[in-house]
Amino acid sequence: MRKADITRKTAETDISLSLDLDGTGVYDVKTGVGFFDHMLDQLSRHSLIDLTLRASGDTHIDDHHTVEDCGIAIGQALAKALGDKKGIRRYGSFRLAMDDAQVACALDLSARPFLIWNVPFPTQKIGSFDTELVREFFQALSTHGGITLHVDLIHGVNSHHIAEAAFKSVARALREAVEPDPRSTGLPSTKGML
């Protein structure tokens, strides 16, 4: 059962989520941050990972804690659902074009978190959403999911398109990495563990 439920409650946020790695990309996301909901919908839909998520946070201050803590919780859920990682592909990569934007992602479900983020945004805001929070989300996802994650902007001029291309490219790479490998049921590592 490659599923996980996570509840995370702090003085700043209250998050509950369920995730199914073998889903069809069904999503039901409500964080109180409209643009972020749209991005998490993309992450679920294009990874084919079912995601139900409810979050409330101190958005009267700003969206930072909500976005970061959702990244933490989704990362924890991914790690839990993957279990010992036997039989998965482990690696994934995808280069995604969206209008003016093109973003490349390569990742490894290595249990060694590391983020390389080369995604400059031309604006500081997308509507009321701080563009710097896109990186914060992926930093938290990488750290708590045990993911080596490289995301590079090839080109782009529209901040919305850049952010969406980043979420979609990570989603497609994640889809590849979590898939069962039809040629191997063992652990995809010579170390004997991940």
N, CA, C and O of each residue as an XYZ file, in Angstrom:
776
protein
N       0.854     -1.193      0.000
C       0.000      0.000      0.000
C       0.887      1.239      0.000
O       1.430      1.619      1.037
N       1.030      1.855     -1.143
C       1.919      3.014     -1.256
C       1.119      4.293     -1.007
O       0.965      5.150     -1.878
N       0.622      4.374      0.221
C      -0.200      5.503      0.640
C       0.334      6.029      1.963
O       1.035      5.327      2.692
N      -0.011      7.283      2.259
C       0.400      7.847      3.549
C      -0.560      8.944      3.962
O      -1.116      9.659      3.128
N      -0.741      9.061      5.264
C      -1.489     10.164      5.873
C      -0.544     10.871      6.822
O       0.197     10.236      7.573
N      -0.579     12.199      6.780
C       0.284     13.008      7.639
C      -0.559     14.114      8.274
O      -1.385     14.746      7.615
N      -0.333     14.328      9.554
C      -0.912     15.478     10.255
C       0.244     16.244     10.873
O       1.106     15.671     11.538
N       0.245     17.546     10.642
C       1.303     18.402     11.194
C       0.635     19.629     11.803
O      -0.020     20.400     11.103
N       0.805     19.803     13.113
C       0.197     20.937     13.799
C       1.273     21.667     14.584
O       1.938     21.087     15.443
N       1.436     22.954     14.276
C       2.389     23.798     15.000
C       1.653     25.054     15.464
O       0.449     25.190     15.246
N       2.364     25.948     16.089
C       1.772     27.228     16.498
C       1.455     28.096     15.285
O       0.716     29.075     15.394
N       2.020     27.734     14.114
C       1.848     28.559     12.910
C       0.920     27.949     11.871
O       0.276     28.672     11.111
N       0.848     26.612     11.833
C       0.040     25.941     10.809
C      -0.620     24.683     11.359
O      -0.186     24.112     12.359
N      -1.680     24.273     10.674
C      -2.379     23.026     10.973
C      -2.640     22.353      9.631
O      -3.430     22.848      8.828
N      -1.972     21.217      9.385
C      -2.011     20.574      8.069
C      -2.373     19.109      8.221
O      -1.861     18.420      9.103
N      -3.261     18.637      7.353
C      -3.534     17.210      7.249
C      -3.570     16.862      5.772
O      -4.087     17.618      4.949
N      -3.010     15.697      5.451
C      -3.013     15.301      4.047
C      -3.011     13.802      3.918
O      -2.551     13.077      4.801
N      -3.533     13.354      2.801
C      -3.409     11.955      2.409
C      -2.903     11.924      0.982
O      -3.215     12.796      0.172
N      -2.114     10.899      0.693
C      -1.408     10.815     -0.581
C      -1.382      9.357     -1.023
O      -1.214      8.454     -0.204
N      -1.552      9.137     -2.330
C      -1.526      7.792     -2.900
C      -0.620      7.818     -4.129
O      -0.947      8.442     -5.138
N       0.520      7.135     -4.035
C       1.480      7.129     -5.142
C       0.932      6.448     -6.383
O       1.375      6.741     -7.493
N      -0.025      5.544     -6.215
C      -0.572      4.788     -7.333
C      -1.937      5.310     -7.756
O      -2.814      4.551     -8.169
N      -2.093      6.617     -7.643
C      -3.362      7.233     -8.006
C      -3.441      7.587     -9.479
O      -2.718      7.049    -10.318
N      -4.338      8.503     -9.758
C      -4.546      8.969    -11.134
C      -4.414     10.483    -11.246
O      -4.774     11.074    -12.264
N      -3.895     11.102    -10.191
C      -3.746     12.555    -10.209
C      -4.976     13.293     -9.730
O      -5.211     14.436    -10.121
N      -5.761     12.647     -8.887
C      -6.947     13.293     -8.309
C      -6.488     14.169     -7.153
O      -5.722     13.722     -6.300
N      -6.948     15.406     -7.121
C      -6.511     16.340     -6.089
C      -7.689     17.066     -5.460
O      -8.706     17.319     -6.106
N      -7.527     17.391     -4.195
C      -8.495     18.192     -3.448
C      -7.671     18.975     -2.437
O      -7.410     18.498     -1.332
N      -7.264     20.175     -2.821
C      -6.298     20.966     -2.060
C      -6.911     22.289     -1.636
O      -7.465     23.024     -2.455
N      -6.806     22.583     -0.345
C      -7.260     23.875      0.173
C      -6.277     24.336      1.242
O      -6.254     23.800      2.350
N      -5.463     25.338      0.899
C      -4.457     25.846      1.833
C      -4.756     27.266      2.300
O      -4.128     27.753      3.239
N      -5.705     27.931      1.656
C      -5.951     29.336      1.949
C      -5.054     30.265      1.152
O      -5.142     31.485      1.292
N      -4.190     29.699      0.315
C      -3.293     30.482     -0.546
C      -3.605     30.075     -1.989
O      -3.147     29.036     -2.464
N      -4.380     30.899     -2.670
C      -4.943     30.541     -3.964
C      -3.949     30.083     -5.011
O      -4.135     29.027     -5.615
N      -2.899     30.853     -5.237
C      -1.920     30.483     -6.254
C      -1.216     29.183     -5.880
O      -0.942     28.353     -6.747
N      -0.925     29.004     -4.613
C      -0.263     27.784     -4.142
C      -1.166     26.571     -4.343
O      -0.690     25.507     -4.738
N      -2.471     26.718     -4.074
C      -3.412     25.629     -4.354
C      -3.310     25.210     -5.814
O      -3.276     24.020     -6.124
N      -3.262     26.191     -6.706
C      -3.151     25.933     -8.145
C      -1.870     25.152     -8.459
O      -1.886     24.250     -9.297
N      -0.776     25.487     -7.800
C       0.491     24.786     -8.037
C       0.445     23.355     -7.490
O       0.944     22.436     -8.139
N      -0.144     23.155     -6.314
C      -0.253     21.801     -5.762
C      -1.188     20.939     -6.604
O      -0.974     19.734     -6.736
N      -2.223     21.554     -7.173
C      -3.087     20.831     -8.112
C      -2.260     20.313     -9.290
O      -2.435     19.174     -9.725
N      -1.357     21.157     -9.804
C      -0.489     20.755    -10.917
C       0.445     19.614    -10.502
O       0.654     18.661    -11.252
N       0.998     19.733     -9.300
C       1.911     18.704     -8.793
C       1.209     17.352     -8.737
O       1.771     16.341     -9.161
N      -0.001     17.329     -8.223
C      -0.766     16.090     -8.123
C      -1.155     15.568     -9.501
O      -0.919     14.403     -9.821
N      -1.740     16.417    -10.296
C      -2.265     15.996    -11.608
C      -1.179     15.417    -12.510
O      -1.388     14.396    -13.164
N      -0.021     16.071    -12.541
C       1.012     15.663    -13.491
C       1.952     14.583    -12.947
O       2.700     13.973    -13.710
N       1.916     14.348    -11.643
C       2.671     13.226    -11.074
C       1.822     11.959    -11.012
O       2.343     10.862    -10.809
N       0.505     12.119    -11.191
C      -0.483     11.047    -11.008
C      -0.514     10.543     -9.565
O      -0.906      9.406     -9.300
N      -0.096     11.403     -8.642
C      -0.175     11.103     -7.215
C      -1.439     11.765     -6.673
O      -1.577     12.987     -6.724
N      -2.356     10.955     -6.156
C      -3.569     11.518     -5.568
C      -3.190     12.281     -4.302
O      -2.385     11.811     -3.497
N      -3.780     13.463     -4.139
C      -3.444     14.312     -2.995
C      -4.690     15.003     -2.463
O      -5.372     15.731     -3.184
N      -4.972     14.763     -1.195
C      -5.990     15.520     -0.472
C      -5.264     16.262      0.637
O      -4.581     15.645      1.455
N      -5.407     17.582      0.670
C      -4.645     18.383      1.629
C      -5.503     19.517      2.159
O      -6.163     20.222      1.395
N      -5.489     19.686      3.457
C      -6.132     20.813      4.124
C      -5.081     21.505      4.981
O      -4.374     20.862      5.756
N      -4.988     22.806      4.835
C      -4.032     23.572      5.635
C      -4.658     24.885      6.059
O      -5.343     25.549      5.281
N      -4.410     25.242      7.294
C      -4.720     26.591      7.768
C      -3.458     27.098      8.438
O      -2.741     26.358      9.111
N      -3.210     28.379      8.234
C      -1.979     28.935      8.784
C      -2.104     30.416      9.055
O      -3.161     31.017      8.860
N      -1.011     30.991      9.508
C      -0.987     32.404      9.888
C      -0.799     33.296      8.649
O       0.143     34.085      8.572
N      -1.711     33.151      7.694
C      -1.615     33.920      6.450
C      -1.906     35.410      6.674
O      -1.689     36.226      5.779
N      -2.391     35.758      7.857
C      -2.547     37.185      8.176
C      -1.165     37.842      8.324
O      -1.035     39.060      8.207
N      -0.138     37.022      8.583
C       1.245     37.523      8.608
C       1.790     37.502      7.187
O       2.097     38.548      6.616
N       1.907     36.307      6.623
C       2.194     36.099      5.199
C       1.995     34.620      4.909
O       1.550     33.870      5.777
N       2.322     34.196      3.688
C       2.060     32.818      3.272
C       3.219     31.871      3.547
O       3.118     30.674      3.276
N       4.321     32.393      4.083
C       5.556     31.621      4.195
C       5.377     30.313      4.970
O       5.725     29.245      4.467
N       4.840     30.388      6.184
C       4.752     29.201      7.030
C       3.841     28.148      6.410
O       4.136     26.955      6.476
N       2.740     28.579      5.811
C       1.818     27.635      5.188
C       2.487     26.904      4.036
O       2.391     25.680      3.941
N       3.161     27.635      3.162
C       3.811     27.037      1.997
C       4.938     26.093      2.435
O       5.019     24.958      1.965
N       5.789     26.559      3.322
C       6.912     25.741      3.775
C       6.437     24.482      4.492
O       6.944     23.391      4.233
N       5.467     24.629      5.390
C       4.996     23.478      6.165
C       4.253     22.475      5.296
O       4.278     21.279      5.588
N       3.596     22.927      4.243
C       2.997     21.983      3.282
C       4.092     21.198      2.574
O       3.935     20.001      2.333
N       5.194     21.852      2.237
C       6.337     21.150      1.648
C       6.890     20.103      2.586
O       7.220     18.995      2.161
N       6.994     20.445      3.869
C       7.467     19.488      4.877
C       6.536     18.280      4.936
O       6.991     17.136      4.896
N       5.232     18.537      5.031
C       4.255     17.457      5.183
C       4.180     16.575      3.936
O       4.083     15.353      4.056
N       4.224     17.166      2.753
C       4.192     16.369      1.522
C       5.464     15.539      1.402
O       5.407     14.378      0.997
N       6.611     16.120      1.749
C       7.862     15.370      1.747
C       7.806     14.181      2.697
O       8.223     13.080      2.339
N       7.293     14.396      3.902
C       7.169     13.310      4.870
C       6.238     12.213      4.354
O       6.507     11.025      4.532
N       5.151     12.620      3.719
C       4.190     11.652      3.185
C       4.800     10.839      2.048
O       4.582      9.631      1.956
N       5.561     11.500      1.186
C       6.230     10.779      0.098
C       7.187      9.726      0.651
O       7.184      8.577      0.209
N       8.002     10.129      1.621
C       8.968      9.205      2.218
C       8.262      8.021      2.875
O       8.703      6.878      2.747
N       7.179      8.298      3.570
C       6.427      7.241      4.248
C       5.791      6.290      3.225
O       5.852      5.071      3.389
N       5.188      6.840      2.183
C       4.510      6.018      1.173
C       5.502      5.170      0.376
O       5.162      4.071     -0.062
N       6.715      5.667      0.186
C       7.733      4.918     -0.560
C       8.300      3.750      0.238
O       8.817      2.796     -0.344
N       8.210      3.815      1.556
C       8.692      2.723      2.393
C      10.155      2.420      2.153
O      10.988      3.326      2.186
N      10.487      1.144      1.909
C      11.888      0.759      1.717
C      12.381      1.031      0.292
O      13.562      0.835      0.004
N      11.497      1.480     -0.600
C      11.818      1.874     -1.980
C      12.176      0.703     -2.885
O      12.694      0.913     -3.982
N      11.916     -0.508     -2.455
C      12.177     -1.656     -3.320
C      11.272     -1.603     -4.549
O      10.075     -1.334     -4.450
N      11.869     -1.866     -5.699
C      11.109     -1.982     -6.926
C      10.745     -0.694     -7.628
O      10.031     -0.726     -8.630
N      11.225      0.464     -7.122
C      10.925      1.729     -7.802
C      12.040      2.078     -8.785
O      13.129      1.507     -8.738
N      11.754      3.009     -9.659
C      12.765      3.459    -10.613
C      13.827      4.338     -9.943
O      14.980      4.344    -10.373
N      13.456      5.070     -8.909
C      14.331      5.917     -8.096
C      14.677      7.256     -8.738
O      14.592      8.292     -8.080
N      15.061      7.252     -9.994
C      15.471      8.479    -10.678
C      14.360      8.972    -11.600
O      13.581      8.184    -12.136
N      14.303     10.285    -11.772
C      13.377     10.852    -12.729
C      13.905     12.164    -13.254
O      14.608     12.890    -12.552
N      13.563     12.464    -14.491
C      13.928     13.765    -15.062
C      12.880     14.158    -16.093
O      12.254     13.310    -16.729
N      12.708     15.454    -16.239
C      11.751     15.954    -17.222
C      12.080     17.399    -17.562
O      12.425     18.199    -16.693
N      11.967     17.710    -18.828
C      12.167     19.071    -19.311
C      10.838     19.532    -19.870
O      10.341     18.970    -20.846
N      10.258     20.554    -19.256
C       8.893     20.943    -19.572
C       8.822     22.351    -20.137
O       9.421     23.284    -19.603
N       8.078     22.488    -21.229
C       7.831     23.790    -21.845
C       6.421     24.243    -21.511
O       5.470     23.467    -21.606
N       6.291     25.500    -21.120
C       4.972     26.106    -20.922
C       5.043     27.521    -21.457
O       5.587     28.411    -20.801
N       4.500     27.733    -22.639
C       4.536     29.034    -23.298
C       5.985     29.528    -23.382
O       6.817     28.885    -24.022
N       6.293     30.651    -22.749
C       7.641     31.222    -22.813
C       8.638     30.514    -21.913
O       9.846     30.685    -22.078
N       8.155     29.722    -20.964
C       9.018     29.136    -19.939
C       9.400     27.701    -20.277
O       8.596     26.936    -20.809
N      10.638     27.353    -19.959
C      11.103     25.979    -20.049
C      11.928     25.685    -18.796
O      12.876     26.401    -18.472
N      11.543     24.616    -18.104
C      12.193     24.248    -16.853
C      12.603     22.781    -16.926
O      11.830     21.930    -17.366
N      13.825     22.498    -16.490
C      14.339     21.132    -16.444
C      14.450     20.687    -14.989
O      14.880     21.447    -14.122
N      14.054     19.446    -14.741
C      14.160     18.867    -13.402
C      14.812     17.498    -13.508
O      14.493     16.711    -14.399
N      15.728     17.224    -12.586
C      16.274     15.881    -12.404
C      16.249     15.596    -10.910
O      16.606     16.455    -10.104
N      15.827     14.387    -10.540
C      15.751     14.071     -9.116
C      16.118     12.623     -8.852
O      16.077     11.763     -9.732
N      16.478     12.397     -7.599
C      16.881     11.081     -7.117
C      16.249     10.881     -5.743
O      16.462     11.682     -4.833
N      15.477      9.817     -5.597
C      14.863      9.503     -4.304
C      15.891      8.756     -3.451
O      15.709      7.589     -3.105
N      16.942      9.442     -3.133
C      18.176      8.874     -2.578
C      18.211      8.784     -1.065
O      19.070      8.101     -0.508
N      17.293      9.463     -0.390
C      17.342      9.665      1.066
C      18.476     10.610      1.447
O      18.809     10.744      2.625
N      19.071     11.268      0.444
C      20.099     12.286      0.682
C      19.572     13.616      0.140
O      19.774     13.936     -1.031
N      18.904     14.378      0.983
C      18.288     15.618      0.489
C      19.320     16.647      0.059
O      20.304     16.909      0.750
N      19.059     17.215     -1.096
C      19.916     18.284     -1.601
C      19.125     19.023     -2.669
O      18.535     18.397     -3.549
N      19.107     20.337     -2.598
C      18.388     21.140     -3.587
C      19.366     22.019     -4.342
O      20.128     22.781     -3.746
N      19.335     21.903     -5.665
C      19.986     22.862     -6.554
C      18.858     23.610     -7.242
O      18.047     23.003     -7.942
N      18.800     24.906     -7.053
C      17.680     25.725     -7.524
C      18.231     26.877     -8.366
O      18.766     27.848     -7.832
N      18.095     26.758     -9.664
C      18.503     27.821    -10.580
C      17.275     28.319    -11.321
O      17.142     28.136    -12.531
N      16.378     28.953    -10.573
C      15.115     29.430    -11.141
C      14.895     30.878    -10.704
O      14.168     31.131     -9.743
N      15.511     31.816    -11.396
C      15.269     33.227    -11.066
C      13.910     33.678    -11.616
O      13.516     33.313    -12.723
N      13.219     34.470    -10.822
C      11.926     35.016    -11.241
C      12.092     36.484    -11.624
O      12.796     37.220    -10.932
N      11.461     36.923    -12.708
C      11.574     38.331    -13.111
C      10.786     39.287    -12.220
O      11.029     40.494    -12.236
N       9.831     38.748    -11.434
C       9.048     39.592    -10.531
C       9.094     39.002     -9.126
O       9.386     37.818     -8.955
N       8.807     39.824     -8.125
C       8.786     39.350     -6.743
C       7.432     38.773     -6.349
O       7.316     38.097     -5.327
N       6.418     39.035     -7.152
C       5.057     38.591     -6.826
C       4.389     37.983     -8.049
O       4.653     38.380     -9.184
N       3.524     37.017     -7.795
C       2.551     36.535     -8.772
C       1.213     36.806     -8.104
O       0.793     36.061     -7.220
N       0.549     37.865     -8.524
C      -0.599     38.346     -7.753
C      -0.108     38.786     -6.395
O       0.743     39.671     -6.298
N      -0.636     38.174     -5.334
C      -0.177     38.501     -3.978
C       0.821     37.468     -3.447
O       1.258     37.562     -2.300
N       1.181     36.486     -4.275
C       2.046     35.395     -3.851
C       3.513     35.767     -4.056
O       3.896     36.205     -5.141
N       4.338     35.595     -3.012
C       5.774     35.879     -3.111
C       6.470     34.771     -3.895
O       6.400     33.601     -3.518
N       7.140     35.136     -4.983
C       7.793     34.123     -5.818
C       8.910     33.381     -5.079
O       9.214     32.239     -5.426
N       9.524     33.998     -4.076
C      10.585     33.313     -3.326
C      10.056     32.078     -2.590
O      10.834     31.208     -2.199
N       8.733     32.003     -2.401
C       8.154     30.864     -1.695
C       8.148     29.595     -2.530
O       8.001     28.501     -1.985
N       8.304     29.719     -3.840
C       8.390     28.524     -4.683
C       9.626     27.721     -4.270
O       9.555     26.507     -4.080
N      10.753     28.413     -4.133
C      11.967     27.727     -3.687
C      11.794     27.169     -2.280
O      12.239     26.056     -2.001
N      11.156     27.921     -1.393
C      10.961     27.455     -0.012
C      10.176     26.148      0.013
O      10.489     25.245      0.790
N       9.156     26.049     -0.839
C       8.381     24.816     -0.906
C       9.271     23.647     -1.328
O       9.269     22.596     -0.687
N      10.029     23.834     -2.405
C      10.847     22.736     -2.907
C      12.008     22.397     -1.975
O      12.440     21.246     -1.928
N      12.518     23.379     -1.236
C      13.545     23.086     -0.220
C      12.972     22.171      0.854
O      13.607     21.191      1.244
N      11.772     22.491      1.331
C      11.129     21.673      2.365
C      10.782     20.289      1.834
O      10.973     19.294      2.534
N      10.276     20.212      0.607
C       9.945     18.929     -0.012
C      11.188     18.055     -0.136
O      11.158     16.871      0.200
N      12.272     18.640     -0.615
C      13.524     17.914     -0.788
C      14.059     17.411      0.550
O      14.417     16.241      0.676
N      14.113     18.280      1.532
C      14.668     17.944      2.842
C      13.886     16.824      3.515
O      14.471     15.855      3.999
N      12.570     16.956      3.543
C      11.746     16.003      4.300
C      11.338     14.783      3.488
O      10.890     13.782      4.046
N      11.493     14.865      2.167
C      11.246     13.701      1.328
C      12.497     12.911      1.040
O      12.420     11.843      0.434
N      13.662     13.410      1.461
C      14.924     12.743      1.187
C      15.235     12.711     -0.298
O      15.663     11.688     -0.833
N      15.016     13.843     -0.960
C      15.134     13.919     -2.413
C      16.315     14.800     -2.810
O      16.436     15.935     -2.350
N      17.180     14.271     -3.664
C      18.149     15.120     -4.347
C      17.405     15.721     -5.522
O      16.945     14.998     -6.406
N      17.282     17.050     -5.538
C      16.399     17.722     -6.490
C      17.136     18.867     -7.164
O      17.613     19.789     -6.501
N      17.224     18.803     -8.476
C      17.831     19.864     -9.279
C      16.755     20.456    -10.182
O      16.103     19.732    -10.935
N      16.573     21.766    -10.106
C      15.577     22.449    -10.938
C      16.253     23.649    -11.585
O      16.824     24.500    -10.902
N      16.182     23.705    -12.910
C      16.860     24.751    -13.671
C      15.914     25.408    -14.663
O      15.244     24.733    -15.444
N      15.869     26.729    -14.621
C      15.135     27.487    -15.624
C      16.001     27.599    -16.870
O      17.111     28.128    -16.808
N      15.507     27.109    -17.992
C      16.220     27.226    -19.266
C      15.967     28.619    -19.835
O      16.899     29.322    -20.227
N      14.700     29.005    -19.875
C      14.339     30.387    -20.202
C      12.889     30.641    -19.833
O      12.107     29.710    -19.647
N      12.545     31.915    -19.729
C      11.181     32.310    -19.385
C      11.139     33.774    -19.007
O      12.111     34.323    -18.487
N      10.003     34.404    -19.272
C       9.842     35.825    -18.962
C       8.630     36.100    -18.071
O       8.532     37.175    -17.479
N       7.710     35.141    -17.970
C       6.484     35.330    -17.193
C       6.579     34.515    -15.909
O       6.726     33.294    -15.960
N       6.497     35.181    -14.761
C       6.689     34.508    -13.472
C       5.678     33.397    -13.231
O       6.033     32.346    -12.696
N       4.424     33.612    -13.617
C       3.407     32.571    -13.443
C       3.789     31.333    -14.241
O       3.724     30.216    -13.728
N       4.183     31.527    -15.482
C       4.558     30.400    -16.335
C       5.794     29.679    -15.798
O       5.869     28.451    -15.842
N       6.751     30.439    -15.296
C       7.967     29.844    -14.737
C       7.636     28.974    -13.527
O       8.096     27.836    -13.432
N       6.842     29.507    -12.608
C       6.462     28.745    -11.417
C       5.695     27.487    -11.797
O       5.969     26.404    -11.279
N       4.746     27.632    -12.693
C       3.929     26.480    -13.081
C       4.762     25.431    -13.805
O       4.582     24.234    -13.583
N       5.668     25.869    -14.664
C       6.558     24.926    -15.352
C       7.449     24.197    -14.354
O       7.743     23.016    -14.537
N       7.884     24.886    -13.300
C       8.705     24.238    -12.269
C       7.913     23.144    -11.560
O       8.404     22.026    -11.406
N       6.698     23.453    -11.129
C       5.881     22.447    -10.444
C       5.574     21.270    -11.365
O       5.625     20.117    -10.938
N       5.258     21.557    -12.618
C       4.924     20.478    -13.550
C       6.134     19.615    -13.891
O       6.013     18.395    -14.003
N       7.295     20.237    -14.054
C       8.485     19.445    -14.391
C       8.882     18.556    -13.217
O       9.271     17.406    -13.420
N       8.789     19.071    -11.996
C       9.061     18.248    -10.819
C       8.033     17.117    -10.734
O       8.380     15.979    -10.421
N       6.781     17.434    -11.011
C       5.731     16.418    -10.963
C       6.016     15.279    -11.929
O       5.909     14.111    -11.558
N       6.378     15.607    -13.162
C       6.638     14.564    -14.165
C       7.880     13.740    -13.819
O       7.904     12.531    -14.048
N       8.905     14.387    -13.272
C      10.095     13.654    -12.838
C       9.765     12.744    -11.650
O      10.244     11.612    -11.577
N       8.952     13.241    -10.732
C       8.536     12.455     -9.574
C       7.706     11.250    -10.012
O       7.868     10.149     -9.486
N       6.828     11.469    -10.968
C       6.018     10.374    -11.510
C       6.913      9.229    -11.997
O       6.652      8.060    -11.713
N       7.953      9.577    -12.721
C       8.887      8.574    -13.243
C       9.630      7.868    -12.108
O       9.786      6.647    -12.128
N      10.082      8.631    -11.131
C      10.921      8.078    -10.063
C      10.163      7.132     -9.131
O      10.727      6.135     -8.681
N       8.903      7.424     -8.837
C       8.144      6.590     -7.890
C       7.517      5.369     -8.557
O       7.039      4.469     -7.868
N       7.514      5.326     -9.889
C       6.885      4.209    -10.595
C       7.601      2.893    -10.299
O       8.824      2.859    -10.167
N       6.830      1.814    -10.196
C       7.466      0.498    -10.098
C       8.262      0.212    -11.372
O       7.818      0.505    -12.482
N       9.430     -0.360    -11.187
C      10.281     -0.728    -12.312
C       9.914     -2.147    -12.739
O      10.102     -3.082    -11.961
N       9.395     -2.332    -13.953
C       8.950     -3.672    -14.361
C      10.096     -4.672    -14.498
O       9.850     -5.875    -14.588
N      11.331     -4.203    -14.516
C      12.482     -5.095    -14.684
C      13.203     -5.403    -13.376
O      14.147     -6.193    -13.359
N      12.763     -4.779    -12.276
C      13.486     -4.981    -11.017
C      12.529     -4.899     -9.837
O      11.720     -3.976     -9.747
N      12.623     -5.859     -8.944
C      11.826     -5.819     -7.717
C      12.694     -5.498     -6.506
O      12.194     -5.308     -5.397
N      13.994     -5.441     -6.736
C      14.920     -5.186     -5.637
C      15.115     -3.707     -5.378
O      14.447     -2.856     -5.966
N      16.029     -3.427     -4.501
C      16.361     -2.055     -4.140
C      17.247     -1.444     -5.228
O      18.248     -2.047     -5.613
N      16.894     -0.260     -5.725
C      17.693      0.351     -6.793
C      18.950      1.041     -6.261
O      19.120      2.251     -6.411
N      19.816      0.259     -5.646
C      21.050      0.781     -5.057
C      22.025     -0.363     -4.839
O      21.617     -1.482     -4.529
N      23.320     -0.082     -5.003
C      24.355     -1.080     -4.673
C      24.726     -1.045     -3.192
O      25.474     -1.899     -2.717
N      24.196     -0.043     -2.453
C      24.518      0.079     -1.025
C      23.769     -0.925     -0.163
O      24.191     -1.246      0.948
N      22.645     -1.419     -0.692
C      21.813     -2.319      0.089
C      20.739     -1.611      0.869
O      19.920     -2.258      1.522
N      20.722     -0.273      0.815
C      19.654      0.519      1.462
C      19.629      1.913      0.873
O      20.622      2.398      0.332
N      18.489      2.540      0.988
C      18.339      3.949      0.590
C      17.752      4.704      1.766
O      17.531      5.912      1.676
